[in-house]
């Protein structure tokens, strides 16, 4: 039987997304601090997946 869940655990992918979004967040903090909230959903979701909480 196939797994029909939407999320499939892949911690290495989550680490990469977390690192890229952290770099983007720092860039936004330096250049456009009012837009830093745009990166938070990606960063926090990747962090949760990285720690196995999704």
C-alpha positions in Angstrom: 0.0 0.0 0.0 1.3 3.4 -0.9 1.8 6.1 1.6 -0.8 8.7 0.9 0.4 11.4 3.3 1.3 14.7 1.8 4.6 15.1 3.8 7.3 12.6 3.3 10.2 12.7 5.8 13.4 13.8 4.2 15.7 15.5 6.8 18.5 16.3 4.4 16.1 18.3 2.2 14.8 20.0 5.3 18.3 21.0 6.4 19.0 22.5 3.0 15.8 24.5 3.0 16.5 25.6 6.5 20.0 26.8 5.6 18.9 28.6 2.4 16.0 30.3 4.2 18.3 31.4 7.0 20.6 33.0 4.5 17.6 34.6 2.9 16.3 35.8 6.3 19.7 37.4 7.1 19.7 39.1 3.7 16.2 40.4 4.2 17.2 41.7 7.7 20.0 43.6 6.1 18.3 44.9 3.0 14.5 45.0 3.7 13.8 44.3 7.4 10.1 44.9 6.9 9.9 41.8 4.6 11.7 39.3 7.0 8.3 37.7 7.9 8.1 36.3 4.3 10.9 33.8 5.0 9.6 32.6 8.4 7.1 29.9 7.2 9.8 28.2 5.1 12.3 28.4 7.9 10.1 27.2 10.7 8.5 24.4 8.6 11.9 23.2 7.6 13.1 23.3 11.2 10.1 21.3 12.3 10.8 18.7 9.6 14.5 18.6 10.4 13.6 17.7 14.1 11.1 15.1 13.0 8.0 17.0 14.2 5.9 17.0 11.1 
